């Protein structure tokens, strides 16, 4: 059997290499956390919000047109108009989108034409609206696919 011989210089070199590897991993984690926080602070573009909301409402045959978007903290106040089929007029209304997680802002339109007879899993009867930050869209799609696979 041969004995492993380590010199003092080898031990210092190995220690420095391990310390640098740990520092590199720590800095990568820190950078990704700061990037996530920065994306949460920077508001989404108004056109992106309007496009996603209009897409979701047209899917239920009640299209809306966004008239105003205001941002405060992690909340958006969305003002919109929709064509009310009962009265035959354009009706103004508003709702709030609140930040949940992973770039998702969630709210519900609670006007009469958008109400459903049964509440959803969160107890809401209104039309649930989810706006996803495009930077997080890929992550959100993967998350949705995994949760749907788990619930089946």
N, C-alpha and C positions, 0 to 999 in steps of 0.2 A: 504494500500500500504506500501511496505517496501522500505526503502531508501537504496540505494547501498552505502556502506561505503568503501572508499578506504584509505588505510594508505599510508604514504609516502614511505614505503618500497615496497608496491605493485606497486606504480607508477614507482619507480626506476627499479624494476624487469621487468615490462612491457616495459619500454623504452629500457632497455638493450636487451631484447629479440627481439624487432622490429629492433634495430640497428644491431644486429648479423645476423638476417635474411636478411636484406638489404646488409650487407657486404658479406654474402655467395652468394647471387644472383649476385652481382657485380663481385666477384672473379671468379665465374663459367663463366660468359660472357667474362671476360678478358682472362681466360685460353683458351676458345674456339677460340677467335680471334688470340691469339698468336700461337695456334696450326695450324690454317689455314695459317697464315703468314709463319710459319716454313715449312709447306708442299710446299708452293710456292717457297721457297728459295732452298730447296733440290731438285736437279735434279732427273728426273726419270731414272730408269735403262735403259741402252741401249738396252738390250734384250726385254724389255717391249715395248719400242718405235718401234723397228724393227718388232716385232710380230704383233702389231696393224696396222702398215702401210702395211705390206705384206698381212694381212688379207683383208684390204680394197681394195687394188689394185687387188688382185686375184678375188674379187667379180665382177670386171668389165672386167675380162678375159685378163688383162695385168699385170701379176705378176712381181714384182720387187725384187731385192735382195739388202738389205742395205749394203753399204760398209763402211760408216763412220757416226758417230753422234757427233757433237760438240755443247757444251752448253755455252751460254754467257748471263748472266742476265736472262731474261724471254724468250729467243729465242733459238731454236735449229736449227742448220744447218744440214740438212740431205742430205748425198750423197748416190746415189743409181745407180743401173744399171737395164735396162729393155731390153727385147728382142723386137727389132723393127720389126714388121711383114712386113713392106715395103722394108727394106734393107736386112733383114735376119741376122742382126748383133746385138751384145749386145751394147747398147748405154749408156754411163754414163751421169748423170745429177744430179741436186740438187734442193732443195727448202727449205724454212724456215717455221718453226712452231713457231707461236707467242702465248704467253699466253693470253687467253681471260678472263675466270672467272671459278670459281668452279673446278679447276683442269683440265681444257680443254686447249689444245694447238691446234691451227688451222692453216692450211696452204693450199696451192693449188699447184698441179703439173701442170705446164703449157706447157709441151712438146706436140708436134703434136698428137701423138696417144691418149693422155689423154684429148684433147680438145673436148668440146661438142659444137654442133651447136648453142645452145641457152644459154645465160648466166643465172646463178642461181640468187637467190634473192639478193645476195651481188654484182652482176655484174661480177662475175668470170665465165670464160668459162672453166677453168681447172678443174681437178678432185679435189674436196674438201676433205682434209684429216683432221680428228679429232683424236687426241690422248688424252685419258682420263687417269688421274692418278687413279690407282686402288683404292686408299683410297677414292676418290670422285665418283667412278663408281656407287655406289648405289644411291647417291644423284642425280647424273646426270640422271640415269634411271627414277627416280621418277619425276624429272623436265621435262624430255621429255614426259613422259606419261601425265602429267598435261597439258603441252602446246599443245599436240596433241588433248587432250580431249576438250580444249578450242577452237581450230581451227575447229573442226568438227561441 
